[in-house]
Amino acid sequence: MEHRNSTRRARVPFSHMLPKAPFRPPQRALSCIVTGYYGHGNFGDELLLEGLPFRVSVQVVSGRPNETARRFDVPVVPARGLWRRVMTVARADMVLVGGGSLLKDSSIRGGLSLGAALIDVVLGIMFGRTCLMFGVGIGRIRHRRGRFFLKVLLNRLQLVVVRDGASRKQLADLGVKDSILQLGADLVYSSLAKGTTHRDDASSVRVGVSLPGSDLYWAELESGLSVERLLAAIAIAVETTFHDRHITVVLASLHEGEELSDSSILDDLEVMFTEVDQVVRCDFSRSRLRKVLEEFQSFDIMIAMRFHAVVVASLANVPFLPLVWDEKVRHLCFELGVIDGIVDLREAQEEEIVNRLKGAWVDRVARVESAELCVRELQQRLDRSKSIVENVLPQRPTPGLFDR
């Protein structure tokens, strides 16, 4: 009988059989999943989609996919389709979080919002994708768990570009590495300031007003601010300051979402006016930036509590009176050089609105000139941060959990 020696083949992983090629940056356009608070009717949060400042092929996570796809002509991923989001991140080259005050752990309903905003970042880290944030702001991080989660997560990113110095300091104090932390500006400032188109007519005045339903809800809940007194003070200030002119009040809504929309608070304000000649309602929540800029340029003065109402007013070279409750608006006013002309609602200064509005009107030329210089500095800061991002995009990210 013939005996044969049996040999056993060693098992070799399939990945080891593939030819090894050196890493090269892809020649095709980078594919990117863009995530944030899109499709919820908030003008400020939609601005990134007006035109990404980077050459990438995007897919957008949206709460209203059909609306976002129709409005911006981009591929979309439903925010509620978790499996679809997982697969999109797995196939993408990078994850970009952009726009608005996304980094906060408080919401209207009292729950944590960090996890919902950053779920795609967590997936991107797991799959070893390039992850970065651009033009974001930092809200209130109240809970210890939220601060720890944010510190650990952000330190795994390739770059974090915040829109203001206060947000940068807050993240630095939190423990985010200085090497990945950069200072930019709000994305609206990528648009060129066109200058005002309104005329200084001694017989008429056009006053814009923008108030957020959500912030006033929190102000009334946490600090005891009387919203009814505030609205009455705004109406009295407008009618007293411009009593000798034909007054047109434009109530500008920048957020029409599922809860606490601007229209609810503007409805209450509209009935407060008794001596104005005309009240106009404008819903800008789903409007293009160019249209909003054109409308703002027709204002002679703006009363603004919303962050992006102040941003667009400064970009349109319109004098404005800021009503400040949220810290992000205070920091923006500081960067625009108008911190001495604000009305601090945390100190219940509703009665100061009349005097402040008169002062803003008298000093309107100086205010516009000062803000114009600050806007140019913000635009330069934004351009520098874009250059930094362009250098980060081709880099190979650190290995993800599935690459080890």
RAUR-V49826 format. One line per field, one symbol per residue. ss: DSSP state (@ for helix, = for strand, . for the rest). psi: psi as a letter, one per 20 degrees, with the letter a starting at -180 (. if undefined). burial: b if it has 9 or more other ideal C-beta (glycine too) atoms within 8 Angstrom, else e. A space follows every 10 residues. Layout:
ss: ???
psi: ???
burial: ???
//
This chain:
ss: .......... ...@@@@... .........= ========.. .=@@@@@@@@ .....===== ==..@@@@@@ @@..====.. .@@@@@@@@@ @..=====.. ..=....... ...@@@@@@@ @@@@@@...= ======.=.. ...@@@@@@@ @@@@....== ==..@@@@@@ @@@@...@@@ ===...@@@@ .......... ...======= ..@@@@@@@@ @@@...@@@@ @@@@@@@@@@ @....===== ===.=..... .@@@@@@@@@ .......=== ===.....@@ @@@@@@.... ====..@@@@ @@@@@....= ====..@@@@ @@@@@...@@ @.==@@@..@ @@@@@@@@@@ @@.@@@@@@@ @@@@@@@@@@ @@@@@@@@@@ @@@....... @@@.
psi: ppppppqppp ppqhhiiqpp qqpqpphrpp ppppqcmqjj koghiihhih opjqnqoqpp pqhngggggg gilqqqpphi nghhgghggh irhrpppqpr mhnqjqrhjj rpigghhjhh ggghghjkqp prqpkqrpbp nhqghggggg ggghiirhqo oriqhhhghg hghhjpphhi pqpcrqhhii qppiqqirqn piirqopqpo pphghhghgh ghijpohghg ghhggggghg hkhjropppo oopionbhql rhhghhghhh ihpikqhppp ppojhkqqhg ggggghiiqh qpophqgihg ghghhjlpqq opopgphhhg hghghjkkhi jrooihjllh iihghhgggh ggkhghgggg hgghhhghgh hggghhhggh hhgiqprqqa hii.
burial: eeeeeeeeee eeeeeeeeee eeeeeeeeeb bbbbbbbbbb bbbbbbbbbe ebebebebbb bbeebebbbe ebebebbbbe eeebbbebbe ebebbbbbbb bbbbbeeeee ebbbeebbbb bbbbbbbbbb bbbbbbbbbe beeeebbebb bebbbebbbb bbbbebbbeb bbebebeeeb bbbbbbbbbe eebeeeebee eeeebbbbbb bbbbbbbbbb eebebebeeb bbbbbbbbbb bbeebebbbb bbbbbbbeee bbbbbbebbb ebbeebeebe bbbbbbbebe bbbbbbbebb bbbbbbbbbb bbbbbbbbbb bbbbbeebbb bbbebbbbee bbbebeeebb eebbebbbbb bebbeebbeb bbbbbbebbe bbebbbebbe ebbeeebeeb eeee
//
